Amino acid sequence: MARERQLSRRSLLGGAAAAAGAVALTTTAAGTATAASALTTVDVAVIGGGIAGLTAARDLVAGGKTVAVLEARDRVGGRVVNLSLANGGVTEGGGEFIGPTQDRIKALADSLGVATFTTYNTGKNLLYKDGTRTPYATDGLLGSVPPVDAAGLANAAIVQAKLDDMAKTVPVDAPWTAPKAAEWDKQTFESWLNANAIVPSAKFLLDVACTSIFSAQPRELSLLYVLFYIAAAGNESNAGTLERLTDTANGAQESRFVGGSQQVPIKLAATLGDRVVLSAPVRSVVQSGGKYVVTADGVSVTAKKVIVAVPLPLTGRIAFDPLLPAARDQLSQRMPMGSIGKAIAVYDTPFWRADGLNGQVVSDSGVVRSTFDNSPPDGSYGALMGFIEADQMRAYDASSTDEVKAAVLKDYAAYFGDKAKSPTSFVLQRWDNEGFSRGGPVAYAPPGVLTEYGAALRKPAGGIHWAGTETSTYWTGYMDGAVRSGERAAREVLAAL
């Protein structure tokens, strides 16, 4: 696997930290500074240096508070990371797309000078079904819907409309209070689809949509959670829709960031200076004398308040004293991460464009069942990105990179021809095997979780507050949700201090 790009800048505890106690550092051979042994006091300790944690820290500093951000990895960004390519370029190994109504990530990127460009979407998509390759236009009456049989298209349209209508009744801030929450949370998305997507080709389209959005199978998801996720795919002025989740043009995959999405957290971390400490996984949070002692590898921070901004299941790997409320801990035990990997094959040119293709595939077989053109804005080289998700990713979690590469290139050749067999380089990011994420893009709720434990999702535990994309009311699972969650957590803390 290609080595994840590191944030190569010094990391210290800054601001008032100098007065509270110096931070000792050692510098690794790679040039990344880490805390060696330190004790300091700040207003707020933020656990996690992803977009959520960094956003919270930014707003707290703007509110006049002293902050320390403790990040377990040797880089910032969390589930957002740039991967270096052999040709000197970069590609995205995690979150990369933004689209309409994702206002907060766009505002953050604009404030940092990170530009966007439109995801390559010129030419035809490909449907690969039952071993047959069918190009189709995405600008006709049916939009981006793959050309399955007429009965399947009609059934799929009815199902989509039903889901959107049901989602309108789900409050994004408390889905467990929806009028039919108990009924919907008792069943899986799979069982509901079996009763409603009665044409096999319609079921295929909804299954692909599910794995593409959640990196989980329909059988794993609560129907209520799916409806919440649809409702959350909007903002305060625009209702969420399933179409906005799945589409490229006018949808969640509409645009990308120039220089890769990790430019956003890298530049955001730079504004925080030496308040960010890398290679500092937090092991315990202990309340003592009305304050919290947050202990990480090589550094201990005393704070009045704590913001936890790590993937929901990983909060259970931190030792809290006193114990977290049972409902919050049970919630973290019951919401697993999706299973996802991204495989990027790099070529001298984006050759598929000459064939009138936009690089996007929907498939019913193979290890990669959806793809995108991940080439740079100028098209100076070609990059095909494939998602490996849910059952397909789990099947290859223990495989070697070479084994995964062979399976991926076999799929790419089936979709795009023999030229796809011979990339100049290949990079793979498997989030299931990433120690401080253990999957992605989001922690999802199986049946029975939201109605029983959902109210604990954002409820502070004493002076401990919660951030992370899973806690957002809009665009849960996306970079926009991460920004929103960090802003909300910072508001809570500022109001409490």
Secondary structure in CASP SS format (residue, H / E / C, confidence):
PFRMAT SS
TARGET T0000
AUTHOR 0000-0000-0000
METHOD secondary structure of the structure
MODEL  1
M C 1.00
A C 1.00
R C 1.00
E E 1.00
R C 1.00
Q C 1.00
L C 1.00
S C 1.00
R C 1.00
R C 1.00
S C 1.00
L C 1.00
L C 1.00
G C 1.00
G C 1.00
A C 1.00
A H 1.00
A H 1.00
A H 1.00
A H 1.00
G C 1.00
A C 1.00
V E 1.00
A E 1.00
L E 1.00
T E 1.00
T E 1.00
T C 1.00
A C 1.00
A C 1.00
G C 1.00
T C 1.00
A E 1.00
T E 1.00
A E 1.00
A E 1.00
S E 1.00
A E 1.00
L E 1.00
T E 1.00
T E 1.00
V E 1.00
D E 1.00
V E 1.00
A E 1.00
V E 1.00
I E 1.00
G C 1.00
G C 1.00
G E 1.00
I H 1.00
A H 1.00
G H 1.00
L H 1.00
T H 1.00
A H 1.00
A H 1.00
R H 1.00
D H 1.00
L H 1.00
V H 1.00
A H 1.00
G C 1.00
G C 1.00
K C 1.00
T C 1.00
V E 1.00
A E 1.00
V E 1.00
L E 1.00
E C 1.00
A C 1.00
R C 1.00
D C 1.00
R C 1.00
V C 1.00
G E 1.00
G C 1.00
R C 1.00
V C 1.00
V C 1.00
N E 1.00
L E 1.00
S E 1.00
L C 1.00
A C 1.00
N C 1.00
G C 1.00
G C 1.00
V E 1.00
T E 1.00
E E 1.00
G C 1.00
G C 1.00
G C 1.00
E C 1.00
F C 1.00
I E 1.00
G C 1.00
P C 1.00
T C 1.00
Q C 1.00
D H 1.00
R H 1.00
I H 1.00
K H 1.00
A H 1.00
L H 1.00
A H 1.00
D H 1.00
S H 1.00
L H 1.00
G C 1.00
V C 1.00
A C 1.00
T E 1.00
F E 1.00
T E 1.00
T C 1.00
Y C 1.00
N C 1.00
T C 1.00
G C 1.00
K E 1.00
N E 1.00
L E 1.00
L E 1.00
Y E 1.00
K E 1.00
D C 1.00
G C 1.00
T E 1.00
R E 1.00
T E 1.00
P E 1.00
Y E 1.00
A C 1.00
T C 1.00
D C 1.00
G C 1.00
L C 1.00
L C 1.00
G C 1.00
S C 1.00
V C 1.00
P C 1.00
P C 1.00
V C 1.00
D C 1.00
A H 1.00
A H 1.00
G H 1.00
L H 1.00
A H 1.00
N H 1.00
A H 1.00
A H 1.00
I H 1.00
V H 1.00
Q H 1.00
A H 1.00
K H 1.00
L H 1.00
D H 1.00
D H 1.00
M H 1.00
A H 1.00
K C 1.00
T C 1.00
V C 1.00
P C 1.00
V C 1.00
D C 1.00
A C 1.00
P H 1.00
W H 1.00
T H 1.00
A C 1.00
P C 1.00
K C 1.00
A H 1.00
A H 1.00
E H 1.00
W H 1.00
D H 1.00
K C 1.00
Q C 1.00
T E 1.00
F H 1.00
E H 1.00
S H 1.00
W H 1.00
L H 1.00
N H 1.00
A H 1.00
N H 1.00
A C 1.00
I C 1.00
V C 1.00
P H 1.00
S H 1.00
A H 1.00
K H 1.00
F H 1.00
L H 1.00
L H 1.00
D H 1.00
V H 1.00
A H 1.00
C H 1.00
T H 1.00
S H 1.00
I H 1.00
F H 1.00
S C 1.00
A C 1.00
Q C 1.00
P H 1.00
R H 1.00
E H 1.00
L C 1.00
S E 1.00
L H 1.00
L H 1.00
Y H 1.00
V H 1.00
L H 1.00
F H 1.00
Y H 1.00
I H 1.00
A H 1.00
A C 1.00
A C 1.00
G C 1.00
N E 1.00
E C 1.00
S C 1.00
N E 1.00
A C 1.00
G C 1.00
T C 1.00
L H 1.00
E H 1.00
R H 1.00
L H 1.00
T H 1.00
D C 1.00
T C 1.00
A C 1.00
N C 1.00
G C 1.00
A C 1.00
Q C 1.00
E C 1.00
S E 1.00
R E 1.00
F E 1.00
V C 1.00
G C 1.00
G C 1.00
S C 1.00
Q C 1.00
Q H 1.00
V H 1.00
P H 1.00
I H 1.00
K H 1.00
L H 1.00
A H 1.00
A H 1.00
T H 1.00
L H 1.00
G H 1.00
D H 1.00
R H 1.00
V E 1.00
V E 1.00
L E 1.00
S C 1.00
A C 1.00
P C 1.00
V E 1.00
R E 1.00
S E 1.00
V E 1.00
V E 1.00
Q E 1.00
S E 1.00
G C 1.00
G C 1.00
K E 1.00
Y E 1.00
V E 1.00
V E 1.00
T E 1.00
A E 1.00
D C 1.00
G C 1.00
V E 1.00
S E 1.00
V E 1.00
T E 1.00
A E 1.00
K E 1.00
K E 1.00
V E 1.00
I E 1.00
V E 1.00
A C 1.00
V C 1.00
P C 1.00
L H 1.00
P H 1.00
L H 1.00
T H 1.00
G H 1.00
R H 1.00
I C 1.00
A E 1.00
F E 1.00
D E 1.00
P C 1.00
L C 1.00
L C 1.00
P C 1.00
A H 1.00
A H 1.00
R H 1.00
D H 1.00
Q H 1.00
L H 1.00
S H 1.00
Q H 1.00
R H 1.00
M C 1.00
P C 1.00
M E 1.00
G C 1.00
S C 1.00
I E 1.00
G E 1.00
K E 1.00
A E 1.00
I E 1.00
A E 1.00
V E 1.00
Y E 1.00
D C 1.00
T C 1.00
P C 1.00
F H 1.00
W H 1.00
R H 1.00
A H 1.00
D H 1.00
G C 1.00
L E 1.00
N E 1.00
G E 1.00
Q E 1.00
V E 1.00
V E 1.00
S E 1.00
D C 1.00
S C 1.00
G C 1.00
V C 1.00
V C 1.00
R C 1.00
S E 1.00
T E 1.00
F E 1.00
D E 1.00
N C 1.00
S C 1.00
P C 1.00
P C 1.00
D C 1.00
G C 1.00
S C 1.00
Y C 1.00
G E 1.00
A E 1.00
L E 1.00
M E 1.00
G E 1.00
F E 1.00
I E 1.00
E E 1.00
A C 1.00
D H 1.00
Q H 1.00
M H 1.00
R H 1.00
A H 1.00
Y H 1.00
D C 1.00
A C 1.00
S C 1.00
S C 1.00
T H 1.00
D H 1.00
E H 1.00
V H 1.00
K H 1.00
A H 1.00
A H 1.00
V H 1.00
L H 1.00
K H 1.00
D H 1.00
Y H 1.00
A H 1.00
A H 1.00
Y H 1.00
F H 1.00
G C 1.00
D H 1.00
K H 1.00
A H 1.00
K H 1.00
S C 1.00
P C 1.00
T C 1.00
S E 1.00
F E 1.00
V E 1.00
L E 1.00
Q E 1.00
R E 1.00
W H 1.00
D H 1.00
N H 1.00
E C 1.00
G C 1.00
F C 1.00
S C 1.00
R C 1.00
G C 1.00
G C 1.00
P C 1.00
V C 1.00
A E 1.00
Y C 1.00
A C 1.00
P C 1.00
P C 1.00
G C 1.00
V H 1.00
L H 1.00
T H 1.00
E H 1.00
Y H 1.00
G H 1.00
A H 1.00
A H 1.00
L C 1.00
R C 1.00
K C 1.00
P C 1.00
A E 1.00
G C 1.00
G C 1.00
I E 1.00
H E 1.00
W E 1.00
A C 1.00
G C 1.00
T H 1.00
E H 1.00
T H 1.00
S C 1.00
T C 1.00
Y C 1.00
W C 1.00
T C 1.00
G C 1.00
Y C 1.00
M H 1.00
D H 1.00
G H 1.00
A H 1.00
V H 1.00
R H 1.00
S H 1.00
G H 1.00
E H 1.00
R H 1.00
A H 1.00
A H 1.00
R H 1.00
E H 1.00
V H 1.00
L H 1.00
A H 1.00
A H 1.00
L C 1.00
END
